[in-house]
Amino acid sequence: MTQLPSRARAVVIGGGITGTSVAYHLAQAGWRDTVLLEKADLTSGSTCHAAGLVTQFNPSPTMMRFRRYSIELYRRLGIFEMVGSLRFASSREQLMEQQRGASRARAIGLDVEIVSPEQAAQLMPAISTDSLFGAVWVPGDGALDPHTATFALAKAARDLGVTVLTGTRVIGMELSGRGAVQAVRTESGRIEAEVVVIACGIWAPQVAAMAGAFVVSTPVDHQHAALRSVEGAELPQTMPCFRDPDNLIYGKAEAGGVVLGGYELDPNARWIDGVPWEHAGTSVPPDQRRFEPLLTGAARRFPFISDAGIVKLVCHPDAMTPDANPLLGPVPGVRGLYMAAGLSLNGFGGAGGIGKSLTELITTGDSELDLYAYRPWRFGPVHRDHRYVAELAKEAYRYYYFLRYPYDADERGRPRRTSALHYRMQDLGAVFGVKHGWERPEHFEPGRPWRRAGADQRRFGWARPPWFEMQAEEHRAFRERVGIIDMTSFGKIELDGPGALRLLERVAGNLIDRPVGSVVYTQLLDRRGGIAGDVTITRLGPHRFRLVTGAGYVNSDLGWLRLEHRELDGPVEIRETTDELCVVGIWGPQARKVLEGMTDDDVSEEGFPFMQARDIRIEGFDVFAQRVTYVGELGWEFYVEPGVAEQVWDRLMAGARKFGVRAGGYRALDSLRMEKGYRYYGIDLTLLDNPLEAGLGFCIRFDKGDFNGREALLALKAAGVMRRLRTLLIGDHDYVTVYGGEAVYADGTIVGRLRSCAYGFTVRRNIAYSYLPVGLVPGARVEVDVFGRRVPAEVSTDAVLKREPSVSHEAKPVTS
């Protein structure tokens, strides 16, 4: 038995496919002094129960790239059977979803083909073509044996110098006085280490807690069965693996029969307060009742299954996060601690890419891919409730295959967070969506009872939404008169202390050192000049700042700022203050007239300039007002204490009534900002994009001194960008069903993919953004793949709405 070393450069905790991949890639990068610890045997967690399908088709460009690399890795190791895969469409709606998905896949370079039912039957003769509308064929997909693959990676890691120890459970961690990883304690002894990677699946939250870290995932049961072969209907081992989302199933041929799994609509979560340490490679009791609908669905596509008996039904818990994305990267507050967990059933598909990207983060501080959505610190205090998190995880699991439309809203665990203005929104007929737990109006249906949105698009499918005209009315109120909106859910972070300015100047591209009361729109940048955030920063005092970000990004930005803080910056307190203030936005050509009738403060153009903030009184109430715009019109946002928010709202509504005020929802904000060329973080702006390409060069102050990405951006500026975020006008005045990700063609070649999309009600055109080669300037003609049909589009100027309001070009885009 290998002796436990006393020191290692890195310790990887977990002996499944993810842990072995991380250990292998670390060693490949030169970190040969790495130790992998497994409390039982290799593959004794979720890995040992996996079916072994490895397919590339995925809604996330990052996960699709992870999977593509994983297949390359498995092929190099000689453990991959490239039999291809078919993803069936058993409904017209699913076929359209697959046409949309295929367009998105082609836009990032994946080889996919939509095939007819007859072509699918040629590729897989065992299927029935009844109720089959087509399929996606991916020839580069395939399958592997989970045990063989994991042990092959472990061997490859050992060959490079990694020490692999089984039967060695971690029981604690030691941190230095400054909160850095110092050692791992096991039942067999102690190992000093400078880096620790937690890759232990469903146990990850418990192991992270040993270092005082908080991460979120829930064990959710997943079932699959081995079915006997049927005489005369034996399946060849070379048969493509398959997925049939409408029937909720996936599978592959094995021993003439089939290994069949799927995703039930009523999943079960277990051990939400902690996973027993003694659990290992054993399964948990299966639930035949929950599995029966999957067998019924499988028999619709494979008729012989009705005669096939079950050899074994296996149930095993898998780690699911609330958004079904992995936990990948460093842990703020514990230097040297990294996560590679919460795989959310992306294990064998994602493991190769995850190991490679995490190694890049550990060894260089950056990754080639955009890992923003996988940050392990993206969840916040609201997610400390295990029952709430379990509800979110079960909903994420439910929709793993079940068709979820782009406009559908989460339904479980609601309501969780509500604004102090929630009842006022109800009175106005709000239709509430949800973002990071916040109930907030998507749109209003005046005269109708309020309701919570759910799977609304399931009722109307891939067509113009029924709220189209209601959104148009809200949009026109902001453009032509005055609109009002509850923006409390936007994330708020305060930085207070002598080190605050130095930290912000280093991470922001714009100049932050401006007088108290200044509001700055800026991007947060990584060391390569990639965009890590899109925010406004208000200077509240000499050493105090408020950063405003999107509701879904606040915990991600909070953790990132803490990671970026350096001792040389000086002391600074960084904390979230979202719940401490209610925010009301009011915008439109009549906004100043409304405010002038309600305050004695000077709110004229000269008295209250754009991108300035100060205290004012509105009919006796103290409010903190910021003159910014999220819609491209004159207006303010007012920060008030929750206890008086309803009274301030009522007075604003009363004062604006004679000007034709209308409350607006977040859908209207989207269409308004797109007419003005404003960007949205996470879609238009990512870690793989930079301000120069995004048309945000005006936010970069190269003359302010050093900051993250300065040298990289200067080099890019000197060389010239190769692509540029452009605005497209798609089709004519009729609504076009584009949602983002669709491939963009020029002269028959894919040149980009759509980012944000919305209908502009003022210009009466379908608007989208896309990064395109710089040669495609305004006036150029392109085409967009819309459900397999090429729709003409024109490259436009950034802001398609020519009428300019009284605002600066530094207007802040919405980043909800």
C-alpha positions in Angstrom: 0.0 0.0 0.0 1.3 3.5 -0.9 2.3 5.5 2.1 0.6 8.8 2.8 3.0 11.6 1.8 3.5 14.4 4.3 3.6 17.1 1.6 2.2 17.7 -1.9 1.8 20.7 -4.2 -1.8 19.8 -4.8 -4.3 17.4 -3.2 -7.4 16.3 -5.2 -10.3 15.0 -3.1 -12.4 12.5 -5.0 -11.6 9.4 -7.1 -14.3 9.6 -9.7 -14.0 10.7 -13.3 -13.8 14.4 -12.4 -11.1 13.9 -9.7 -8.9 11.7 -11.9 -9.3 14.2 -14.8 -8.2 17.1 -12.6 -5.2 15.1 -11.3 -4.2 14.0 -14.8 -4.3 17.5 -16.2 -2.4 19.0 -13.2 0.3 16.4 -13.7 0.3 17.1 -17.5 0.8 20.8 -16.7 3.9 20.0 -14.6 2.3 19.6 -11.2 3.5 16.1 -10.8 3.6 16.4 -7.0 -0.1 15.9 -6.8 -2.0 13.4 -4.5 -5.5 12.1 -5.2 -7.5 10.9 -2.2 -10.5 8.7 -2.4 -12.4 7.6 0.8 -13.4 4.2 -0.7 -12.4 2.8 -4.1 -12.0 4.6 -7.5 -15.4 5.1 -9.2 -17.3 4.4 -5.9 -19.5 7.5 -6.1 -21.8 8.6 -8.9 -19.2 7.5 -11.4 -19.8 3.8 -10.9 -23.4 4.1 -11.8 -23.1 6.2 -14.9 -24.4 4.8 -18.2 -21.3 6.1 -20.1 -22.9 8.1 -22.9 -20.7 11.0 -24.1 -22.5 13.4 -26.3 -21.6 17.0 -27.3 -25.0 18.6 -28.0 -25.7 21.1 -25.2 -27.4 24.5 -24.8 -24.2 25.9 -23.2 -21.4 26.8 -25.5 -18.9 26.2 -22.7 -20.3 22.8 -21.8 -20.4 21.9 -25.5 -16.7 22.7 -25.7 -16.0 20.7 -22.5 -17.7 17.7 -24.1 -15.9 18.1 -27.4 -12.5 18.1 -25.6 -13.6 15.2 -23.3 -14.1 13.0 -26.4 -10.7 14.0 -27.8 -9.2 13.0 -24.5 -11.0 9.6 -24.3 -10.0 8.9 -27.9 -6.4 9.6 -27.1 -6.6 7.1 -24.2 -8.2 4.5 -26.4 -11.3 4.1 -24.3 -14.0 5.7 -26.5 -16.4 4.0 -29.0 -17.4 6.6 -31.5 -20.7 5.2 -32.7 -22.5 8.6 -33.1 -25.7 9.7 -31.5 -29.3 10.4 -32.4 -31.4 12.9 -30.5 -35.0 12.2 -31.5 -37.8 14.8 -31.9 -41.1 13.1 -31.0 -43.1 16.2 -31.4 -43.2 19.2 -33.8 -42.2 21.5 -30.9 -39.2 19.4 -30.1 -38.1 19.3 -33.7 -38.1 23.1 -33.7 -36.1 23.1 -30.5 -33.6 20.8 -32.1 -33.5 23.0 -35.2 -32.7 25.9 -33.0 -30.2 23.9 -31.0 -28.5 22.7 -34.2 -28.1 26.3 -35.3 -26.5 27.2 -32.0 -24.2 24.2 -32.2 -23.0 24.9 -35.8 -22.3 28.5 -34.7 -19.6 27.3 -32.4 -18.2 24.7 -34.8 -20.0 21.4 -33.9 -20.7 19.0 -36.7 -24.4 18.3 -36.4 -27.1 17.4 -38.9 -30.9 17.4 -38.8 -32.1 14.1 -40.3 -35.6 12.9 -41.4 -37.4 10.1 -39.7 -36.5 7.8 -42.5 -32.8 8.7 -42.3 -32.9 8.2 -38.5 -34.4 4.7 -39.1 -31.5 3.9 -41.5 -29.0 4.9 -38.8 -31.0 2.9 -36.1 -33.2 0.3 -37.7 -34.6 -0.8 -34.2 -36.7 2.3 -33.8 -40.3 3.0 -34.7 -40.9 6.1 -36.8 -44.4 6.6 -35.4 -44.7 10.2 -34.0 -41.1 10.8 -35.1 -40.5 14.2 -36.7 -36.8 14.1 -37.1 -33.6 13.8 -35.2 -30.2 15.5 -34.6 -27.3 13.3 -35.8 -23.9 13.9 -34.3 -21.4 11.4 -35.8 -18.6 12.3 -33.4 -20.5 11.2 -30.2 -20.3 7.8 -28.6 -20.0 5.9 -25.3 -17.5 4.4 -23.0 -17.3 2.1 -20.0 -17.2 4.3 -16.8 -14.9 2.0 -14.8 -12.5 1.5 -17.7 -12.4 5.3 -18.4 -11.8 6.3 -14.8 -9.1 3.7 -14.2 -7.4 4.7 -17.5 -7.3 8.3 -16.4 -6.0 7.3 -13.0 -3.2 5.2 -14.6 -2.3 8.1 -17.0 -2.1 10.4 -13.9 0.1 7.8 -12.0 2.4 7.5 -15.0 3.0 11.3 -14.8 3.8 11.1 -11.1 0.5 11.5 -9.3 0.0 9.5 -6.1 -3.4 7.9 -5.9 -4.6 6.8 -2.5 -7.9 4.9 -1.9 -9.5 4.0 1.4 -8.3 7.4 2.7 -11.1 9.7 3.9 -10.6 13.4 4.4 -11.7 14.5 7.9 -10.6 18.1 8.0 -8.6 21.0 6.6 -6.1 23.4 8.1 -5.9 27.1 7.1 -3.2 29.6 7.7 -3.8 32.7 9.8 -4.6 34.6 6.5 -7.2 32.0 5.5 -5.1 30.1 2.9 -5.2 26.3 2.6 -2.3 24.8 4.6 -3.0 21.1 5.0 -5.5 18.3 4.5 -6.2 15.9 7.4 -7.2 12.4 6.7 -8.0 9.3 8.8 -4.4 8.1 7.9 -2.6 11.4 8.6 -1.9 14.9 7.5 -0.7 16.2 4.1 0.5 19.8 3.7 -0.6 21.4 0.4 -0.8 24.7 -1.2 -3.7 23.8 -3.4 -6.7 21.6 -2.6 -9.3 20.6 -5.2 -12.7 19.3 -4.0 -14.0 16.9 -6.7 -16.0 14.5 -4.5 -19.5 14.8 -6.0 -22.4 14.7 -3.6 -20.0 15.1 -0.6 -18.5 18.3 -1.9 -20.6 20.7 0.3 -19.6 18.8 3.4 -15.9 18.7 2.5 -15.9 22.4 1.6 -17.4 23.2 5.0 -14.3 21.8 6.6 -12.5 24.8 5.2 -15.3 27.2 6.2 -16.6 27.4 2.6 -20.2 27.4 1.4 -21.1 25.7 -1.8 -24.5 24.5 -3.1 -25.6 21.2 -4.5 -28.3 18.6 -3.7 -28.3 14.8 -4.2 -31.1 14.0 -6.6 -32.0 10.4 -7.5 -31.2 9.2 -11.0 -32.4 5.8 -12.3 -31.4 3.6 -15.2 -32.0 0.0 -16.1 -30.3 -2.8 -18.0 -32.9 -4.5 -20.3 -32.5 -8.0 -21.7 -32.1 -8.5 -25.4 -35.1 -9.8 -27.3 -34.6 -12.7 -29.7 -34.8 -11.4 -33.2 -34.4 -7.8 -32.1 -30.9 -7.9 -30.7 -29.1 -4.5 -30.8 -25.6 -4.3 -32.3 -22.9 -2.9 -30.1 -22.2 -0.4 -32.9 -25.7 1.1 -32.7 -25.6 4.9 -32.1 -26.4 6.0 -28.6 -29.7 7.9 -28.4 -31.7 10.5 -26.5 -35.5 11.1 -26.8 -36.3 14.2 -24.8 -40.1 14.0 -25.4 -40.1 10.5 -24.0 -37.6 11.6 -21.3 -35.1 8.8 -22.1 -31.5 8.1 -23.2 -29.6 4.9 -23.8 -27.1 2.7 -25.6 -26.8 -0.8 -26.8 -25.2 -3.4 -24.4 -25.0 -7.2 -24.7 -27.8 -7.1 -27.4 -30.1 -5.3 -25.1 -30.1 -1.7 -24.0 -29.0 0.4 -21.0 -31.9 2.8 -20.5 -32.1 5.9 -18.3 -34.0 9.1 -18.2 -35.2 12.1 -16.3 -38.5 11.8 -14.4 -40.8 14.7 -14.0 -41.2 14.1 -10.3 -37.6 13.5 -9.1 -36.6 12.7 -5.5 -34.0 14.6 -3.5 -32.3 12.9 -0.6 -29.8 13.6 2.2 -30.4 17.4 1.8 -28.8 18.0 5.3 -25.7 15.9 4.6 -24.7 12.7 2.8 -23.6 9.7 5.0 -19.9 9.2 4.8 -20.3 5.5 4.6 -22.3 5.7 1.4 -20.0 4.6 -1.5 -20.5 2.4 -4.5 -23.8 0.9 -3.4 -27.1 2.1 -5.0 -30.1 3.3 -3.1 -33.5 1.5 -3.4 -35.0 2.1 -6.8 -38.5 3.4 -7.4 -40.3 1.4 -10.1 -43.3 3.7 -10.0 -41.3 6.7 -11.0 -39.4 4.7 -13.7 -42.5 3.2 -15.3 -43.3 6.3 -17.5 -39.8 6.1 -18.9 -40.3 2.5 -19.9 -43.6 3.4 -21.5 -41.9 6.2 -23.4 -39.0 3.9 -24.5 -41.5 1.3 -25.8 -43.1 4.0 -28.0 -39.7 4.5 -29.7 -38.4 0.9 -29.4 -41.4 -1.4 -29.7 -39.4 -4.5 -28.7 -38.9 -3.1 -25.2 -42.4 -4.2 -24.3 -41.0 -7.7 -24.4 -37.7 -7.0 -22.8 -37.4 -7.7 -19.1 -35.4 -5.6 -16.7 -32.1 -7.2 -15.6 -31.5 -4.6 -13.0 -33.0 -1.2 -12.1 -30.4 1.1 -10.4 -31.0 4.2 -8.5 -28.2 6.5 -7.4 -28.0 10.1 -6.2 -26.2 12.7 -8.3 -25.1 16.2 -7.3 -27.5 18.8 -8.8 -27.0 22.5 -8.4 -30.0 24.9 -8.5 -29.2 25.9 -12.1 -27.8 22.5 -13.3 -24.4 24.0 -13.9 -21.2 22.6 -12.3 -19.2 24.3 -9.5 -15.9 25.1 -11.0 -13.1 27.4 -9.8 -11.5 29.0 -6.8 -13.4 29.6 -3.5 -13.3 33.3 -2.3 -12.0 33.7 1.2 -10.0 30.4 1.2 -6.9 30.9 -0.9 -5.7 27.7 -2.6 -9.1 26.0 -2.4 -10.8 25.0 -5.7 -14.1 23.3 -6.6 -14.7 20.7 -9.4 -18.1 19.4 -8.2 -21.8 19.7 -8.6 -21.5 18.2 -12.1 -25.3 18.0 -12.5 -25.2 14.9 -14.7 -22.5 16.3 -16.9 -19.9 13.9 -15.5 -18.3 11.9 -18.3 -19.3 14.5 -20.9 -17.8 17.4 -19.0 -15.0 15.8 -16.9 -12.2 16.1 -19.5 -12.9 19.8 -20.2 -13.5 20.5 -16.6 -10.1 19.0 -15.6 -8.3 21.0 -18.3 -10.0 24.3 -17.5 -9.5 24.0 -13.8 -5.9 23.2 -14.3 -5.6 26.4 -16.4 -7.1 28.4 -13.6 -4.8 26.8 -11.0 -1.6 27.1 -13.0 -2.1 30.4 -14.9 -5.1 32.2 -13.2 -7.2 32.1 -16.4 -9.0 29.7 -18.6 -9.5 29.6 -22.3 -13.2 29.2 -21.8 -15.9 31.3 -20.2 -16.4 29.8 -16.8 -18.5 32.7 -15.4 -21.7 30.6 -15.2 -19.9 27.9 -13.3 -18.4 30.0 -10.5 -18.8 28.1 -7.3 -19.6 31.2 -5.3 -22.5 32.4 -7.5 -25.1 31.3 -4.9 -25.9 33.5 -1.9 -27.4 33.5 1.5 -30.9 32.7 0.2 -29.4 29.3 -0.9 -28.4 28.3 2.6 -31.9 26.9 3.1 -31.4 23.3 2.1 -35.1 22.7 1.4 -35.3 25.7 -0.9 -32.1 24.6 -2.8 -33.5 21.0 -3.1 -36.7 22.4 -4.8 -34.6 24.3 -7.3 -32.4 21.2 -7.9 -35.5 19.1 -8.6 -36.8 21.6 -11.0 -33.5 21.8 -12.8 -33.5 18.0 -13.0 -37.2 17.9 -14.3 -36.3 20.1 -17.2 -33.1 18.2 -18.1 -35.0 16.6 -21.0 -38.6 17.9 -20.7 -38.9 20.8 -23.2 -38.4 24.1 -21.5 -39.1 27.2 -23.6 -37.0 30.3 -23.4 -39.7 32.4 -21.8 -40.7 29.8 -19.2 -40.1 30.7 -15.5 -39.1 28.6 -12.5 -42.1 27.4 -10.4 -40.6 25.6 -7.4 -39.7 27.3 -4.1 -41.7 30.5 -4.8 -42.2 33.1 -3.5 -38.8 33.4 -1.8 -37.7 37.1 -2.0 -40.2 39.9 -2.5 -39.7 43.7 -2.8 -41.3 46.1 -0.3 -43.4 47.1 -3.4 -44.7 43.6 -4.1 -48.3 44.3 -3.1 -48.3 47.4 -5.3 -47.2 45.3 -8.2 -50.0 42.8 -7.4 -52.5 45.6 -7.4 -51.4 46.6 -10.9 -51.9 43.1 -12.3 -48.2 42.0 -12.4 -47.2 38.7 -14.0 -44.2 37.8 -11.8 -41.1 36.0 -13.1 -38.2 35.1 -10.8 -34.5 36.0 -10.8 -32.1 34.8 -8.1 -35.1 34.2 -5.9 -36.7 37.6 -6.4 -40.3 37.9 -7.5 -40.4 40.7 -10.1 -42.8 41.7 -12.8 -42.1 40.5 -16.3 -45.1 42.5 -17.6 -48.5 43.7 -16.4 -52.0 42.7 -17.3 -54.0 45.7 -16.1 -57.5 44.8 -14.9 -56.6 41.1 -14.4 -55.5 39.4 -11.2 -51.8 39.2 -10.6 -50.2 35.8 -11.1 -46.8 34.0 -11.1 -45.5 33.1 -14.4 -44.5 29.4 -15.0 -44.3 27.3 -18.1 -46.3 30.0 -19.9 -44.7 29.4 -23.3 -45.9 25.8 -23.3 -49.4 27.3 -24.0 -48.4 29.1 -27.2 -45.1 27.4 -28.3 -42.7 28.8 -30.8 -44.9 31.8 -31.8 -45.4 35.5 -30.9 -46.1 35.7 -27.2 -49.6 36.7 -26.1 -48.2 39.6 -24.0 -46.7 41.2 -27.1 -49.1 44.1 -27.2 -49.0 44.6 -23.4 -45.2 44.8 -23.6 -45.6 47.3 -26.5 -47.8 49.6 -24.3 -45.3 49.5 -21.5 -42.5 50.2 -24.0 -44.3 53.2 -25.5 -45.0 54.7 -22.1 -41.2 55.0 -21.4 -40.4 56.2 -24.9 -43.3 58.7 -25.3 -44.5 59.7 -21.9 -43.2 58.3 -18.6 -42.8 54.8 -17.2 -42.1 53.5 -13.7 -40.6 50.3 -12.5 -39.6 48.5 -9.3 -35.8 47.7 -9.6 -35.2 46.5 -6.1 -33.9 43.2 -7.3 -30.8 44.7 -8.9 -27.8 43.6 -6.9 -26.1 46.2 -4.7 -22.6 45.8 -3.2 -21.0 48.4 -0.9 -17.2 48.8 -0.6 -16.1 50.7 2.4 -12.6 51.4 3.6 -9.2 52.9 2.6 -8.5 50.1 0.1 -11.8 50.5 -1.8 -10.7 53.0 -4.4 -7.4 51.2 -5.2 -9.2 47.9 -5.6 -11.9 49.4 -7.9 -9.4 51.3 -10.0 -7.5 48.1 -10.6 -10.5 45.9 -11.6 -12.5 48.6 -13.6 -11.6 49.9 -17.0 -13.1 53.4 -16.4 -11.9 56.1 -14.0 -13.4 55.6 -10.6 -11.6 58.4 -8.7 -14.2 61.1 -9.3 -15.9 63.5 -6.9 -18.4 62.2 -4.3 -21.8 61.9 -6.0 -20.4 60.7 -9.3 -21.8 57.6 -11.0 -19.5 55.7 -13.4 -20.5 53.1 -15.9 -17.7 50.5 -16.3 -16.8 47.0 -17.1 -14.9 44.9 -14.5 -12.0 43.3 -16.3 -9.8 40.2 -15.9 -6.1 40.2 -16.6 -6.6 39.4 -20.3 -9.1 42.3 -20.7 -12.1 40.0 -20.7 -15.3 41.4 -19.3 -15.9 40.0 -15.8 -18.8 42.3 -15.0 -20.9 45.3 -16.3 -21.8 47.7 -13.5 -22.4 51.2 -12.3 -20.3 52.5 -9.4 -21.5 55.4 -7.3 -19.1 57.2 -5.0 -20.9 57.7 -1.7 -18.0 59.1 0.3 -14.2 59.4 0.1 -13.7 55.7 0.8 -17.3 54.4 0.2 -18.8 53.1 -3.0 -21.9 51.4 -4.2 -21.7 49.0 -7.1 -25.0 48.1 -8.8 -25.1 44.9 -10.9 -27.7 42.4 -12.2 -29.9 40.5 -9.8 -28.5 37.2 -10.9 -24.9 38.4 -10.8 -24.6 40.0 -7.3 -23.1 37.0 -5.5 -20.8 36.2 -8.4 -19.5 39.8 -8.5 -19.2 40.0 -4.7 -17.0 36.9 -4.6 -14.9 38.0 -7.6 -14.2 41.4 -5.9 -13.1 39.5 -2.7 -10.8 37.3 -4.8 -9.4 40.3 -6.5 -8.6 42.2 -3.3 -4.9 42.4 -2.5 -3.3 43.2 0.8 -1.5 46.2 -0.8 -4.9 47.7 -1.6 -5.5 48.4 2.1 -8.4 47.3 4.2 -11.9 47.3 2.7 -15.2 45.8 3.7 -17.1 44.3 0.8 -20.7 43.3 1.5 -24.0 42.9 -0.3 -26.7 45.5 0.6 -29.5 44.5 -1.9 -32.1 43.9 0.8 -31.4 47.1 2.6 -32.8 49.4 -0.1 -35.8 49.5 -2.3 -35.3 51.1 -5.8 -37.8 52.8 -8.1 -36.9 53.8 -11.6 -38.8 56.5 -13.5 -37.9 57.3 -17.1 -39.4 59.1 -20.1 -39.6 62.5 -21.9 -41.9 63.7 -19.1 -39.8 62.4 -16.2 -38.3 65.8 -15.2 -41.8 67.4 -15.2 -43.0 64.7 -12.9 -40.1 65.2 -10.5 -40.3 69.0 -10.6 -43.8 68.9 -9.4 -42.9 66.8 -6.4 -39.6 68.3 -5.0 -38.1 71.7 -4.2 -34.7 70.4 -5.1 -33.1 71.5 -8.4 -33.5 68.7 -10.9 -32.8 70.8 -14.0 -30.2 69.7 -16.5 -27.7 72.1 -14.9 -28.8 71.4 -11.3 -28.8 67.6 -11.6 -26.5 66.5 -14.5 -26.4 63.0 -16.0 -24.4 60.4 -14.1 -24.7 62.2 -10.8 -26.3 61.2 -7.5 -27.4 63.0 -4.4 -30.1 63.1 -1.7 -33.3 64.9 -2.5 -36.8 65.0 -0.9 -39.9 63.9 -2.7 -43.0 65.2 -1.0 -41.4 65.0 2.4 -39.5 61.7 2.0 -35.8 61.5 1.8 -34.5 59.6 -1.2 -31.1 59.0 -2.8 -31.5 59.9 -6.5 -29.2 58.8 -9.3 -29.6 60.2 -12.8 -28.8 57.2 -14.9 -30.8 55.5 -17.7 -31.5 51.9 -18.3 -33.8 52.6 -21.3 -32.2 55.5 -23.1 -34.5 58.2 -21.9 -34.3 60.9 -19.3 -34.9 59.8 -15.8 -33.7 58.8 -12.3 -33.6 55.8 -10.0 -34.6 56.5 -6.4 -33.1 54.5 -3.4 -35.4 54.4 -0.4 -35.7 52.5 2.8 -38.1 49.6 2.4 -40.4 50.9 5.2 -41.4 54.0 3.2 -41.1 52.5 -0.3 -44.9 52.1 -0.8 -45.5 55.7 0.2 -42.8 57.0 -2.2 -44.2 54.8 -5.0 -47.7 56.0 -4.4 -46.6 59.7 -4.6 -44.7 59.1 -7.7 -47.6 57.4 -9.4 -50.0 60.2 -8.3 -47.6 62.9 -9.5 -47.1 61.1 -12.9 -50.7 60.2 -13.5 -51.5 63.3 -15.5 -48.5 62.5 -17.8 -49.9 59.1 -18.7 -47.6 57.0 -16.5 -47.6 53.2 -16.8 -45.8 50.6 -14.7 -43.4 48.5 -16.7 -41.8 45.1 -16.4 -38.5 43.6 -17.2 -39.5 42.5 -20.7 -40.1 46.2 -21.6 -36.7 47.1 -20.2 -35.1 44.6 -22.6 -36.8 45.9 -25.8 -36.0 49.5 -24.7 -32.3 48.9 -24.1 -31.8 47.1 -27.3 -33.2 50.0 -29.4 -30.4 52.1 -27.8 -27.6 49.6 -28.3 -27.1 48.8 -24.6 -25.4 45.6 -23.7 -26.4 42.8 -21.3 -23.9 41.0 -19.2 -23.7 37.2 -19.6 -25.0 37.3 -23.2 -23.5 40.3 -25.1 -20.6 40.7 -22.7 -18.6 37.7 -21.3 -15.1 36.8 -20.1 -14.3 35.9 -23.7 -15.3 39.4 -25.0 -13.6 42.7 -24.4 -14.7 46.3 -24.4 -13.0 47.2 -27.6 -14.9 44.5 -29.5 -18.1 45.3 -27.7 -18.1 48.9 -28.8 -17.4 50.0 -25.2 -14.0 51.6 -25.8 -15.4 54.9 -24.3 -15.5 53.1 -20.9 -11.7 52.5 -21.0 -9.4 55.1 -19.5 -5.9 54.0 -20.6 -4.5 57.2 -19.1 -5.6 56.5 -15.5 -2.7 54.1 -14.7 -2.4 50.3 -14.5 -5.6 48.2 -14.4 -6.5 44.6 -15.2 -6.1 43.9 -18.9 -4.6 47.3 -19.7 -1.6 45.9 -21.7 -3.7 43.3 -23.5 -6.2 46.0 -24.5 -3.5 48.4 -25.6 -2.0 45.6 -27.8 -5.4 44.9 -29.3 -6.1 48.5 -29.9 -2.8 48.9 -31.7 -3.3 45.7 -33.8 -7.0 46.4 -34.5 -9.9 44.2 -33.5 -10.9 41.4 -35.8 -14.6 41.4 -34.8 -17.1 43.8 -33.5 -20.5 43.5 -31.7 -23.0 44.7 -34.3 -26.7 45.4 -34.2 -28.8 43.4 -36.7 -32.3 44.1 -38.0 -33.8 40.7 -38.8 -36.6 40.3 -41.3 -39.2 43.0 -41.8 -41.7 44.5 -39.4 -43.3 41.2 -38.4 -42.2 39.4 -35.2 -39.5 36.8 -35.8 -39.0 34.0 -33.2 -35.3 34.4 -32.4 -34.1 33.8 -28.9 -30.3 34.0 -29.0 -27.5 31.7 -30.2 -28.7 31.2 -33.7 -26.1 31.1 -36.4 -25.4 34.1 -38.6 -24.3 33.6 -42.2 -22.6 35.8 -44.7 -22.1 34.5 -48.3 -23.2 31.1 -47.1 -20.5 30.8 -44.3 -21.2 31.0 -40.6 -19.6 34.2 -39.3 -21.2 34.5 -35.8 -24.1 33.8 -33.6 -26.8 35.9 -32.1 -26.5 37.2 -28.6 -29.4 39.3 -27.3 -32.7 39.5 -29.2 -35.8 41.6 -28.8 -38.5 43.3 -30.8 -38.1 47.1 -30.9 -41.6 48.5 -30.6 -40.5 52.1 -31.5 -38.6 51.1 -34.6 -41.0 48.2 -35.3 -38.1 45.8 -36.1 -36.6 42.6 -34.7 -33.3 43.6 -33.2 -30.3 41.3 -32.3 -26.7 41.6 -31.5 -23.8 39.5 -32.9 -20.0 39.6 -32.9 -19.2 39.8 -36.6 -16.0 40.2 -38.6 -15.1 43.9 -38.8 -15.6 44.0 -42.5 -19.4 43.6 -42.0 -20.2 47.2 -41.4 -23.6 48.9 -41.2 -25.5 48.3 -44.4 -24.1 44.8 -45.0 -26.5 42.0 -45.6 -26.4 38.7 -43.7 -28.8 35.8 -42.9 -29.9 34.3 -39.6 -30.8 30.6 -39.2 -34.3 30.6 -37.7 -35.6 27.1 -37.1 -33.7 25.8 -40.2 -34.8 28.7 -42.4 -32.4 31.5 -43.5 -34.0 34.9 -42.7 -32.4 38.0 -44.2 -30.9 40.6 -41.9 -29.1 43.9 -42.2 -26.2 45.2 -40.1 -27.2 48.4 -38.5 -25.7 51.1 -36.4 -25.4 50.3 -32.7 -28.4 52.4 -31.7 -31.2 51.8 -34.2 -33.4 54.5 -32.5 -32.0 57.7 -34.0 -34.0 60.1 -31.7 -31.5 60.9 -28.9 -32.8 61.8 -25.5 -31.0 64.3 -23.2 -28.3 61.8 -22.0 -24.7 61.1 -22.5 -23.3 58.3 -24.7 -22.2 56.6 -21.5 -25.8 55.4 -20.7 -25.9 52.3 -18.6 -27.3 49.2 -20.2 -29.6 46.9 -18.3 -27.9 43.9 -16.7 -30.8 42.3 -14.9 
